Amino acid sequence: MAQNLSRKILAAHLAKPSEMIPGEEIYLKVDQTLTHDINAVMTYLAFEQIGLDRTQVETSVSYLDHNLLYLDHKTPDDHIYLQSVAKKYGVYVSRPGNGICHAVHVARFGAPGKLSMGGDSHTPHGGSIGMMCIGVGGMDIATAMTGVPMRLKMPQIIKVNLTGKLRPGCNAKEVILEMLRRNTVKGGFGKIYEYVGPGAATLEVSDRVTITNMGAELGATTSIFPADEMVRKFMKAEGREDQFVELGPDEGCTYDGEIEINLSELEPLIACPHQPDNVTTIREVEKKKVQQVLIGGCTNGSYKDIAKAAMVLKGCHVHEDVSCTCAISSKQIYKQLLRDGYIEMLIDAGVRLLELACGPCCAIGQSPATDGVAVRTTNRNFKGRAGNPTAKVYLVSPESAAACAVTGTFSTAEEVMGDEVRELEAIEEPDFYPIDDSQLIRPLPPEEAKKVEIVRGPNIAPLPVPDAPGQHLECKVSLKTVDNITTDDITPASAEFSSMRSNIPFMSQYCYHRYDPTFAARAKELGKSIIIGGDNYGQGSSREHAAINPMYLGVKAVIAKSMARIHKGNLVNHGIIPMIFEDPADYDRIDQMDDLEIENLRDQMAEREVTVTDRTKGFSFRARLELSDDELEVILCGGQLRYLKNELRQMGVIE
Ligand code: F3S
């Protein structure tokens, strides 16, 4: 039977036979895992506790790429721990300076048809080369490293038929912003977007990464392109053509839905504060004075992106009121840009080059000024994401960002370059990249690895493990949130906060710090509590600290109108019960500090429906548990670590 590309790859990785019916649980063999420094310490602490002596997947890579601003001892402590633990367990390390995880992973490890799990929501970046890449929480990575299959609710597969060709001055960013404009930040729940058609064939891998990477902002499970001639060119340029396999949808295959986008009709777009789906055209947006521009990041930090930005800036200068920085996504891209003269163009124009790292994208340096308007080529513009809640962050393409840097207001490349904008069309990815893997540390042979001592500085605190829920829960509502709460709201980003992530007792004091600075103390004093959430609770970054910190503060359940996939998984893994209001109107009847009571909790959980009584207001309401049998079991036994160890013991894998 004719199959689409996504079903083909998923079918090839099924660990248990399945009809792969959307909404039903499937189990998948994982080929590769990816972690990065500001989320990974919890992952490896969990893996240590499991007791296996080596990762059980083909390739595991630990990237040190997000927080390279060593403000004090904490981040260097983390990096030394991560480097030593990787050596111990057969994991590659990509050292600081090698580049941003997704860019390096697709270039040096990715291959069509593989299935990769990453402890980062933008892991779908690798879908650009016909690979199935899914973002998950850190505990899921530790689980995958034991060789236990990944469980996933079978997504719907949506065809995105691209026709036409991008006009000069337009970027693949326009495609994903158009997807967000049409489908919103919740539109991708339970879906894989499969990009095909004649327009897709015109996009190079560096264009495709922008689209698959930022599919995370749609809430999608992942996004994927066929492995075609563009992917062959990329793999050849990476010196890995031998790992290329042609992969695409079969003629006459079916999908669960279809979207049409004509690339020729797109014009430069801009996502306005504070959500990536708040999209309009640059032509129509209210012109504002721009204070800061950031070009680069994993979404738009490719060779072609930076070269095009440099061409827009060529012969111009960054406006005197604008601070313009550039974060190129990898060392090899930097070297190629240097060879081709683009770095000089950037420097001449007054652009400040940053480390080859995430940096400002997750508020590690370069925060905008008070009330500052920041224009960024990154993927998120949530309030506070850039490190300053008063800032207004707008998302655009590198071409448009460079134009904004020149004019000091929202502008397009065409407005700056005039007819010369056509020159941008000639810029393509190189035929060969200056490959240099000297910043990669390869896994040690098993016998040598066993002798490695793990280095644990004072910043590395033990991983807290939740208790199993009891039969009776009576507690107050410690927090009631609005819709679209992000994991950045729950666990703030910045150099300072990121460096606390290895120490939960310390970091939990800052839980919800920017949203409600009184929350942590209140939750701690209550001892146990419930959070009431709105729609799309926990969207954004995959950081599981947004579950671990509330768990540590005694949060037993989150009852929301709806919940983002990765965050829901993280809550389950860390023993917090995720519940969905059966009638969303009940949300309006509950207030912070109301007394809630759930009787026979464990028995009710088994029915996937729970009656909650609001003792303060004197009414009861129903909440659903949208959990698989395994997920339910995980919560009932006190989180994924306890569950997994039980499973592995029963299988005789550990003692
Ligand atoms: Fe890094 Fe930002 Fe991408 S934090 S991985 S550059 S989304």
Residues whose N, C-alpha, C, O or C-beta is under 5 A from the ligand:
A	BS01	F3S	H122 G297 C298 C358 C361 C362
